[in-house]
Amino acid sequence: MHSYELAFEDWFVPEANLIGGSDGLGKGFYLQMQGFENGRLQTAARALGIMQAAYEAAVAYAAERKVFGSPIGDYQLTQYKLGRMA
């Protein structure tokens, strides 16, 4: 996600369009920080889902892939790596 700085000089916003109405005047920074908080939660949830999917794919691959007649999931190093992932 990219962030950009915007600057508005001598810009008037009618009270009807002010976020939070008259109570929101001068609180834009704090309202934006609340928005970032929600965005961070969504990003963390997305990352967790991707990690879970990667782990499940690795476990399935370790069960299917065979080397020297045995699934690689039977080997201690593979089990260790999957354990660390979990």
ABEGO torsion letter per residue (X at the ends): XBBBBBBBBGBBBBAAABBGEAAABGAAAAAAAAAAAAAAAAAAAAAAAAAAAAAAAAAAAAAABBBGGBBAAABAAAAAAAAAAX
